[in-house]
Amino acid sequence: MAAEQPDELWCLGDLVGYGPKPNECCTAVAARADICLAGNHDLVVLGSLSIHDFAGDAATAARWTQTVLEPGPRDFLAGLESSARRDGVELFHGSARDPVWEYVLSEEAAWWTLQATTAPLVLVGHSHVPLAIGLDGEELAGGLAPDGTVVELAAGRWLLNPGSVGQPRDGDPRAAFLLLEPGRRATFHRVDYPIDRTQAEMHERGLPDALAARLAEGF
């Protein structure tokens, strides 16, 4: 991302909760991000959400993260909100209807988030699936946004999900990010990283095997 020389860096949440280095992730984002949102995994690690709202491996990983999260990263997460706004852009971890929990993975969810907002561009996270959905008048169009997808933002309104860094859900295991030129275009990018090293670190810390295996599969 640094090679693109962005004016600002925005993070849509879930810095912690699955991975083996929650403190390092928080420190890196705190040092770089101009906007950072709180995701549901961040909130459960803080105790703001009940661990009983999470099932299986997600709950196991959250409990482990609670035991290792240091005061500095904890304070950083505690100061975050789940939505934000910049000129011409509204940002949500989940959706405009529910910034913490709702996944925007259906036409209905995309429609209601666009109806509940007014900015030309709306950004969402949470689902780990890169999306580009446009609203022109009353018509929705778009869907998955694989690596290299370019969206011209000048016409209509857009809802975009950049995808995720780790634990993607679109079959591409590489880390995802989105380069925005507001009012002009958005470009979806994927970047290789040493997945095997992250998997080894997860195994060393006793995190669920399924979470580690999923990194290489992209699901």
GITASUL-V539775 format. One record per residue. N is the residue number from 1. RES is the residue in three letters. SS is DSSP state (2 for helix, 1 for strand, 0 for the rest). PHI is phi in degrees with one decimal (* if undefined). PSI is psi in whole degrees, 0 to 359 (* if undefined). Layout:
# GITASUL-V539775
N|RES|SS|PHI|PSI / N|RES|SS|PHI|PSI
This chain:
# GITASUL-V539775
1|MET|0|*|323 / 2|ALA|2|-61.1|329 / 3|ALA|2|-63.9|335 / 4|GLU|2|-79.9|350 / 5|GLN|0|51.7|56 / 6|PRO|0|-70.1|151 / 7|ASP|0|-69.3|323 / 8|GLU|0|-141.1|158 / 9|LEU|0|-120.9|128 / 10|TRP|1|-118.0|137 / 11|CYS|1|-122.1|132 / 12|LEU|0|-96.8|14 / 13|GLY|0|106.6|176 / 14|ASP|0|62.4|59 / 15|LEU|0|-73.5|331 / 16|VAL|0|-129.0|170 / 17|GLY|0|127.3|329 / 18|TYR|0|-120.9|328 / 19|GLY|0|-89.7|170 / 20|PRO|0|-86.4|354 / 21|LYS|0|-130.0|63 / 22|PRO|2|-63.4|322 / 23|ASN|2|-67.0|317 / 24|GLU|2|-65.4|322 / 25|CYS|2|-62.8|313 / 26|CYS|2|-61.7|317 / 27|THR|2|-63.5|317 / 28|ALA|2|-64.5|316 / 29|VAL|2|-69.6|319 / 30|ALA|2|-59.4|326 / 31|ALA|2|-78.4|339 / 32|ARG|2|-115.1|329 / 33|ALA|0|-84.5|134 / 34|ASP|0|-83.8|331 / 35|ILE|1|-130.3|136 / 36|CYS|1|-141.0|131 / 37|LEU|1|-100.4|159 / 38|ALA|0|-93.1|128 / 39|GLY|0|-97.6|173 / 40|ASN|2|-63.6|326 / 41|HIS|2|-70.6|324 / 42|ASP|2|-62.0|316 / 43|LEU|2|-68.5|324 / 44|VAL|2|-71.9|326 / 45|VAL|2|-65.4|326 / 46|LEU|2|-73.9|343 / 47|GLY|0|91.2|5 / 48|SER|0|-74.9|336 / 49|LEU|0|-116.9|152 / 50|SER|0|-75.3|139 / 51|ILE|2|-61.4|338 / 52|HIS|2|-74.0|350 / 53|ASP|2|-78.8|353 / 54|PHE|0|-114.6|147 / 55|ALA|0|-117.3|153 / 56|GLY|2|54.2|232 / 57|ASP|2|-63.1|326 / 58|ALA|2|-62.7|319 / 59|ALA|2|-67.5|319 / 60|THR|2|-60.6|314 / 61|ALA|2|-65.4|321 / 62|ALA|2|-64.2|317 / 63|ARG|2|-61.7|317 / 64|TRP|2|-62.2|316 / 65|THR|2|-61.2|322 / 66|GLN|2|-59.1|327 / 67|THR|2|-78.5|340 / 68|VAL|2|-113.6|350 / 69|LEU|0|-68.0|128 / 70|GLU|0|-87.3|164 / 71|PRO|2|-58.3|318 / 72|GLY|2|-61.5|305 / 73|PRO|2|-59.8|322 / 74|ARG|2|-61.8|316 / 75|ASP|2|-64.2|322 / 76|PHE|2|-62.2|312 / 77|LEU|2|-62.8|322 / 78|ALA|2|-65.0|339 / 79|GLY|0|-91.1|4 / 80|LEU|0|-95.9|152 / 81|GLU|1|-109.5|167 / 82|SER|0|-95.7|5 / 83|SER|1|-148.7|160 / 84|ALA|1|-159.3|173 / 85|ARG|1|-145.3|139 / 86|ARG|1|-123.7|166 / 87|ASP|0|-55.3|114 / 88|GLY|0|82.3|2 / 89|VAL|1|-138.0|134 / 90|GLU|1|-114.8|137 / 91|LEU|1|-123.8|136 / 92|PHE|1|-139.1|143 / 93|HIS|0|-67.1|309 / 94|GLY|0|-98.2|274 / 95|SER|0|-145.9|175 / 96|ALA|0|-70.3|329 / 97|ARG|0|-73.2|323 / 98|ASP|0|-146.7|93 / 99|PRO|0|-63.9|345 / 100|VAL|0|-97.9|315 / 101|TRP|0|-111.1|331 / 102|GLU|0|-76.9|130 / 103|TYR|0|-86.1|132 / 104|VAL|0|-95.0|87 / 105|LEU|0|-129.3|3 / 106|SER|0|-127.2|162 / 107|GLU|2|-61.6|321 / 108|GLU|2|-63.2|314 / 109|ALA|2|-64.4|320 / 110|ALA|2|-65.2|317 / 111|TRP|2|-59.1|312 / 112|TRP|2|-69.5|325 / 113|THR|2|-66.2|320 / 114|LEU|2|-68.6|326 / 115|GLN|2|-70.9|331 / 116|ALA|0|-86.5|0 / 117|THR|0|-125.9|168 / 118|THR|0|-125.7|344 / 119|ALA|0|-67.0|150 / 120|PRO|0|-60.6|331 / 121|LEU|1|-128.0|130 / 122|VAL|1|-122.6|130 / 123|LEU|1|-112.9|135 / 124|VAL|1|-132.8|158 / 125|GLY|0|-124.7|228 / 126|HIS|0|74.1|315 / 127|SER|0|-84.1|343 / 128|HIS|0|67.0|18 / 129|VAL|0|-118.7|120 / 130|PRO|0|-71.2|129 / 131|LEU|1|-136.2|150 / 132|ALA|1|-137.7|109 / 133|ILE|1|-125.4|122 / 134|GLY|1|-104.6|149 / 135|LEU|1|-121.8|114 / 136|ASP|1|-119.7|104 / 137|GLY|0|71.5|245 / 138|GLU|0|-109.5|4 / 139|GLU|1|-103.3|130 / 140|LEU|1|-94.3|144 / 141|ALA|1|-150.3|152 / 142|GLY|1|119.7|195 / 143|GLY|1|165.2|223 / 144|LEU|1|-59.0|146 / 145|ALA|0|-127.2|86 / 146|PRO|0|-71.0|175 / 147|ASP|0|-51.1|133 / 148|GLY|0|91.2|352 / 149|THR|0|-61.4|132 / 150|VAL|1|-119.0|128 / 151|VAL|1|-115.1|124 / 152|GLU|1|-84.7|118 / 153|LEU|0|-90.5|355 / 154|ALA|0|-67.8|328 / 155|ALA|0|-102.8|130 / 156|GLY|0|73.1|192 / 157|ARG|1|-112.6|155 / 158|TRP|1|-133.7|143 / 159|LEU|1|-114.6|122 / 160|LEU|1|-125.3|142 / 161|ASN|1|-122.1|120 / 162|PRO|0|-71.7|350 / 163|GLY|0|88.9|198 / 164|SER|0|-133.4|158 / 165|VAL|0|-98.4|97 / 166|GLY|0|92.8|144 / 167|GLN|0|54.7|47 / 168|PRO|0|-69.9|163 / 169|ARG|0|-127.8|21 / 170|ASP|0|-116.1|11 / 171|GLY|0|87.8|358 / 172|ASP|0|-111.3|111 / 173|PRO|0|-74.8|353 / 174|ARG|0|-71.5|157 / 175|ALA|1|-69.9|145 / 176|ALA|1|-115.4|145 / 177|PHE|1|-150.7|163 / 178|LEU|1|-124.3|128 / 179|LEU|1|-100.7|120 / 180|LEU|1|-106.8|135 / 181|GLU|1|-120.3|88 / 182|PRO|0|-52.1|135 / 183|GLY|0|82.2|352 / 184|ARG|0|-121.5|288 / 185|ARG|1|-154.7|164 / 186|ALA|1|-131.5|137 / 187|THR|1|-125.9|127 / 188|PHE|1|-90.0|133 / 189|HIS|1|-126.3|151 / 190|ARG|1|-128.4|147 / 191|VAL|1|-135.5|132 / 192|ASP|0|-69.3|148 / 193|TYR|0|-147.6|164 / 194|PRO|0|-73.9|83 / 195|ILE|2|-59.1|320 / 196|ASP|2|-62.3|325 / 197|ARG|2|-67.5|318 / 198|THR|2|-63.6|318 / 199|GLN|2|-60.7|317 / 200|ALA|2|-62.2|318 / 201|GLU|2|-65.0|323 / 202|MET|2|-65.0|317 / 203|HIS|2|-63.7|319 / 204|GLU|2|-60.6|327 / 205|ARG|0|-92.2|0 / 206|GLY|0|77.8|20 / 207|LEU|0|-73.7|156 / 208|PRO|0|-55.6|136 / 209|ASP|2|-58.9|323 / 210|ALA|2|-63.2|324 / 211|LEU|2|-66.8|321 / 212|ALA|2|-68.2|315 / 213|ALA|2|-62.9|324 / 214|ARG|2|-65.2|335 / 215|LEU|2|-58.8|321 / 216|ALA|2|-81.2|345 / 217|GLU|2|-98.2|335 / 218|GLY|0|75.9|23 / 219|PHE|0|-134.3|*
